[in-house]
């Protein structure tokens, strides 16, 4: 009996110890990467980095990841990705040495080609990533991959000329606690939306993590809830797209772990509460930029909370014959209760967030600034000898890109040049002078991307101010100014995330009528190094 009692105590003690270990808090790590560049044969994406920023913010705000345990990589290389992963692994080993349970969530949004994630001009093989995650010293590992081809308004991500890579949807039995979520199946495109400001999959995953996937109402979003929500909403929203429906995939082996809580909405004091008294239906929340940042699907006689970040949002609820639209402000550190009485009825024709309204349709623009080196030369040899000599120039250029239309650039340039020259006239002794040139111009160019290199062409308008200062004081100094139309063509080479190298040729024409009536043409060749602001 004593022996049986002893065995019973050992069994009870073992169960208690097991329960204690399982009850330990989970130390969470996150590696989040977004890359708009995919190297050769790809067109730069528009929202991959934004999707990564959103996911990083969500995991830190709601996912229990401490800021020091999260890494955010934007347009970094595969080497940078693996280095960041190694640093997180080192921190995880230290945590495990202290007896802590650990988890790792890896999120990537960007290009993919030939079975590899494309990070700029570098690549990370998918199978190598799976092997690395299987060997990572974490109790639970989750990989979320949002990548495929890119397109236009509803565009596909990761444009490639090879078949899509496949991710095995069977459980990875050789490693415990490994989960892989993908935005689409092996031969489908992952699609982006201008109205959402990101990919459909990442948008619905993020919206679900903020609370829309919490159908149980417990205030926690589990891995299975988040995936189920993202799957259903992604398929529904892409069913009518030109690329066809998109089906996310889910591969997991969480034996002995149970479902994992990804976010805890209850732990956030900030957010918006749709009360029980509010009507059932789908609510959409739009930020000041006109992007639908989150959705909430409310059932009858239920209370739902969405952990929105602080800010002012347009709220829209679609009804059978009209809309209800209003504003809600989420203040830092407090929960805002949606007041249905503050919403107004609006006909569908006046929907402020229907489709892509004109004030939101413009592509997201950016500025560049750079230095220029080049020269100006006239086509006519007598003109170069007697009027306007060949002149080296140095200048500045500022450009506004993707503002008027995607792929269009509006640039403003200024250049100065000087040269000592001799006036060749048969009736005079040879007088020496200093020639000065100031050009101020603006161009509107369209570009055709070919990977990191783009071809450009467009009209240009410039004002030239020329001056001759003679060494011989008996000769009066001379000034001449003229407005000249022209054409610019060349290339842009984005050799890094922020820097680009441009080469352009400008051809201009003007009518000269000072001492004779003649048409003159000149050309400029400029090399520029620009920085993206």
Secondary structure as UniProt FT lines:
FT   HELIX           2..23
FT   STRAND          26..34
FT   TURN            40..41
FT   HELIX           48..61
FT   HELIX           67..69
FT   STRAND          70..74
FT   HELIX           78..97
FT   TURN            98..99
FT   STRAND          101..113
FT   TURN            114..115
FT   STRAND          116..119
FT   TURN            120..121
FT   STRAND          122..125
FT   HELIX           126..135
FT   STRAND          140..148
FT   STRAND          154..156
FT   TURN            173..174
FT   TURN            176..177
FT   STRAND          178..182
FT   TURN            186..187
FT   STRAND          191..193
FT   TURN            194..197
FT   STRAND          198..199
FT   HELIX           200..207
FT   HELIX           208..212
FT   TURN            215..216
FT   STRAND          220..222
FT   HELIX           223..238
FT   TURN            239..240
FT   TURN            242..243
FT   STRAND          249..253
FT   TURN            255..257
FT   STRAND          261..264
FT   HELIX           265..267
FT   STRAND          271..274
FT   TURN            276..277
FT   STRAND          281..286
FT   TURN            288..289
FT   STRAND          292..298
FT   TURN            300..301
FT   STRAND          304..306
FT   STRAND          311..318
FT   STRAND          323..330
FT   TURN            332..333
FT   STRAND          335..337
FT   HELIX           340..342
FT   STRAND          344..346
FT   HELIX           348..350
FT   TURN            352..353
FT   HELIX           358..361
FT   STRAND          366..378
FT   HELIX           381..386
FT   STRAND          391..401
FT   TURN            406..407
FT   STRAND          408..423
FT   TURN            426..427
FT   STRAND          431..450
FT   TURN            451..452
FT   STRAND          453..470
FT   TURN            473..474
FT   STRAND          478..493
FT   STRAND          499..512
FT   STRAND          518..532
//
